[in-house]
Amino acid sequence: MTKDAITKEIESRTQGRYNTWHIGLTNDPDKRRDDCERDGERTDFWMDWRADSLEDAKEIETRFANRGMKVMSGQLRPQGNVFVFIF
């Protein structure tokens, strides 16, 4: 999915309330969601999108982190699909 399309989806989903949301990058959204839940995070409103590139995904994450979203750090392989997730 393009950077602009993901950005619009996130803006629509969060309705400008960025400081109540988390954002992160992963190669495996199902495993990452499970890990977040195991760490006690509530992921009821989880959404993820496959980005066109790692560079696009990082730009999206940075854009929303600068707006107040909490960044969920984790391990990310530079190869393969990369997903942007929010919850």
C-alpha positions as CSV (number, residue, x, y, z in Angstrom):
1,M,0.0,0.0,0.0
2,T,1.3,3.5,-0.8
3,K,2.7,5.8,1.8
4,D,-0.1,8.3,1.1
5,A,-2.8,5.7,1.4
6,I,-1.6,4.3,4.7
7,T,-1.2,7.9,6.0
8,K,-4.8,8.7,5.1
9,E,-6.0,5.4,6.7
10,I,-4.2,6.2,9.9
11,E,-5.5,9.8,10.0
12,S,-9.1,8.6,9.4
13,R,-8.8,5.9,12.1
14,T,-7.2,8.0,14.8
15,Q,-9.3,11.2,14.1
16,G,-6.4,13.4,15.2
17,R,-6.1,11.8,18.7
18,Y,-2.6,10.7,18.1
19,N,-1.4,10.6,21.8
20,T,-3.8,7.8,22.6
21,W,-2.4,5.5,19.8
22,H,0.7,3.3,19.3
23,I,2.5,2.9,16.0
24,G,5.2,0.5,14.9
25,L,6.8,-1.6,12.2
26,T,7.0,-5.3,11.8
27,N,7.6,-8.1,9.3
28,D,4.9,-10.3,11.0
29,P,1.8,-8.5,12.2
30,D,0.2,-11.5,13.8
31,K,3.2,-12.4,15.9
32,R,3.7,-8.7,16.8
33,R,0.1,-8.4,18.0
34,D,0.5,-11.5,20.1
35,D,3.7,-10.1,21.6
36,C,2.0,-6.8,22.4
37,E,-0.9,-8.7,24.1
38,R,1.5,-10.8,26.1
39,D,3.1,-7.6,27.3
40,G,-0.3,-6.4,28.6
41,E,-1.2,-4.1,25.8
42,R,-4.8,-3.8,24.6
43,T,-4.9,-4.4,20.9
44,D,-8.7,-4.2,20.3
45,F,-8.3,-1.5,17.7
46,W,-5.3,-3.1,15.9
47,M,-4.9,-2.2,12.2
48,D,-1.9,-3.0,10.0
49,W,-1.0,-2.3,6.4
50,R,1.8,-3.7,4.2
51,A,4.0,-0.8,3.1
52,D,5.5,-0.5,-0.4
53,S,9.0,-0.2,1.1
54,L,10.9,-0.1,4.4
55,E,11.7,3.6,3.7
56,D,8.0,4.5,3.3
57,A,7.2,2.6,6.5
58,K,9.8,4.5,8.5
59,E,8.6,7.8,7.2
60,I,5.1,7.0,8.2
61,E,6.2,5.9,11.7
62,T,8.3,9.1,12.1
63,R,5.5,11.4,10.9
64,F,3.0,10.0,13.4
65,A,5.6,9.8,16.3
66,N,6.2,13.5,15.7
67,R,2.4,14.0,16.1
68,G,2.4,12.2,19.5
69,M,1.9,8.5,18.8
70,K,3.8,6.1,21.0
71,V,6.3,4.1,19.0
72,M,6.4,0.4,19.7
73,S,10.0,-0.6,19.1
74,G,10.9,-4.1,18.1
75,Q,13.1,-6.2,15.9
76,L,12.6,-5.6,12.2
77,R,14.3,-7.5,9.4
78,P,15.3,-5.2,6.5
79,Q,14.3,-8.0,4.0
80,G,10.8,-9.1,3.2
81,N,7.5,-7.4,3.7
82,V,7.2,-4.6,6.2
83,F,3.9,-3.6,7.9
84,V,2.9,-0.4,9.6
85,F,0.6,-1.2,12.6
86,I,-1.4,0.9,15.0
87,F,-3.5,0.2,18.0
